[in-house]
Amino acid sequence: MFETLGVLRLAGDLARYAGDRQAQLARNVANADTPGYRARDLAPFAESLGAASAPAMRATRPQHIVSTGGFLDWQTVDAPDAVSPNGNTVSLEDQMLKSAEVRQSHDLALAVYGQALSILRTSIGGGR
């Protein structure tokens, strides 16, 4: 059942994705008055998850670094919004809505992680 602990890895990746997306949204808000700044966002987590299902690389020499299966670099995309007169595309209202989505994703990831750990502890007889 828990041979690979994929649910824990998935929850951890979702939490890291939420943190990185929040950082990108914060950069957008920080540059809300910068002329010509184009708002950026991360590609949806589901798309990144699909890209991660490619075959894993293997080390053929001890010096090779083996991937842990986690996501290191998320793909950033333009977040098209209305362009202001100074060429800036950041909408503070849109950034606030996206921040609320990020918080929900992060809370979900932590809840799944916590429940999976609880089930694992119970299955090995440790309880809480």
C-alpha positions as CSV (number, residue, x, y, z in Angstrom):
1,M,0.0,0.0,0.0
2,F,2.7,2.5,1.0
3,E,5.6,1.0,-1.1
4,T,6.4,4.2,-2.9
5,L,4.6,6.7,-0.6
6,G,3.4,8.5,-3.8
7,V,0.6,10.4,-1.9
8,L,3.2,12.0,0.4
9,R,5.4,13.0,-2.6
10,L,2.4,14.4,-4.5
11,A,1.2,16.4,-1.4
12,G,4.7,17.7,-0.9
13,D,5.0,18.7,-4.6
14,L,1.6,20.5,-4.4
15,A,2.7,22.4,-1.3
16,R,6.0,23.4,-3.1
17,Y,4.1,24.5,-6.2
18,A,1.7,26.6,-4.1
19,G,4.7,28.3,-2.4
20,D,6.4,29.0,-5.7
21,R,3.2,30.3,-7.3
22,Q,2.6,32.6,-4.3
23,A,6.1,34.0,-4.7
24,Q,5.4,34.7,-8.4
25,L,2.1,36.4,-7.5
26,A,4.0,38.5,-5.0
27,R,6.5,39.5,-7.6
28,N,3.6,40.6,-9.8
29,V,2.1,42.7,-7.0
30,A,5.5,44.3,-6.3
31,N,5.8,45.3,-9.9
32,A,2.2,46.6,-10.2
33,D,3.4,50.1,-10.9
34,T,6.4,49.2,-13.1
35,P,5.9,50.5,-16.7
36,G,5.8,47.7,-19.2
37,Y,5.8,44.9,-16.7
38,R,4.0,41.8,-17.9
39,A,2.2,39.7,-15.2
40,R,3.5,36.1,-15.0
41,D,2.0,33.0,-13.4
42,L,2.9,29.3,-13.2
43,A,1.5,26.7,-15.5
44,P,-1.3,24.7,-13.8
45,F,-0.2,22.0,-11.4
46,A,-2.0,19.3,-13.4
47,E,0.0,20.2,-16.5
48,S,3.2,20.0,-14.6
49,L,2.2,16.7,-13.1
50,G,1.5,15.3,-16.5
51,A,5.0,16.3,-17.7
52,A,6.5,14.5,-14.7
53,S,5.1,11.1,-15.8
54,A,7.9,10.8,-18.3
55,P,10.3,7.9,-17.7
56,A,12.8,8.6,-14.9
57,M,16.5,9.1,-15.7
58,R,18.9,6.6,-14.2
59,A,22.5,7.1,-13.1
60,T,25.0,5.1,-15.0
61,R,28.0,6.3,-12.9
62,P,28.3,7.0,-9.2
63,Q,29.0,10.7,-10.0
64,H,25.6,11.2,-11.6
65,I,22.9,13.0,-9.7
66,V,19.7,11.0,-9.6
67,S,16.5,12.9,-9.7
68,T,14.3,12.6,-6.6
69,G,11.1,12.7,-8.7
70,G,10.1,16.1,-7.4
71,F,9.5,19.2,-9.4
72,L,12.4,21.7,-9.4
73,D,11.4,24.2,-12.1
74,W,7.8,25.2,-12.8
75,Q,7.0,26.6,-16.2
76,T,6.0,30.3,-16.0
77,V,3.5,31.7,-18.4
78,D,2.2,35.1,-19.3
79,A,-1.0,36.0,-17.3
80,P,-2.9,38.1,-19.9
81,D,-4.9,40.9,-18.3
82,A,-6.0,44.3,-19.5
83,V,-3.1,46.5,-20.4
84,S,-2.9,49.8,-18.4
85,P,-1.8,53.0,-20.1
86,N,1.8,52.5,-19.0
87,G,1.9,49.0,-20.5
88,N,1.6,47.1,-17.2
89,T,-0.6,44.0,-17.2
90,V,-0.9,43.5,-13.4
91,S,-4.4,43.5,-12.0
92,L,-4.3,43.7,-8.2
93,E,-7.8,42.2,-8.0
94,D,-6.8,39.2,-10.2
95,Q,-3.7,38.7,-8.1
96,M,-5.7,38.6,-4.9
97,L,-8.1,36.0,-6.3
98,K,-5.2,33.9,-7.4
99,S,-3.6,34.2,-4.0
100,A,-6.8,32.8,-2.5
101,E,-6.6,29.8,-4.9
102,V,-3.0,29.3,-3.8
103,R,-3.9,29.3,-0.2
104,Q,-6.6,26.7,-0.8
105,S,-4.2,24.5,-2.7
106,H,-1.6,24.8,0.0
107,D,-4.1,23.9,2.7
108,L,-5.3,20.9,0.7
109,A,-1.7,19.7,0.3
110,L,-1.1,20.0,4.0
111,A,-4.3,18.2,4.9
112,V,-3.6,15.3,2.6
113,Y,-0.1,15.1,3.9
114,G,-1.2,15.1,7.5
115,Q,-3.9,12.4,6.9
116,A,-1.5,10.2,5.0
117,L,0.9,10.4,7.8
118,S,-1.8,9.6,10.3
119,I,-2.9,6.5,8.3
120,L,0.7,5.4,8.0
121,R,1.3,5.8,11.8
122,T,-1.9,3.8,12.5
123,S,-0.9,1.1,10.1
124,I,2.4,0.5,11.8
125,G,0.7,0.6,15.2
126,G,2.0,3.9,16.4
127,G,-1.3,5.7,16.7
128,R,-1.1,9.5,17.0
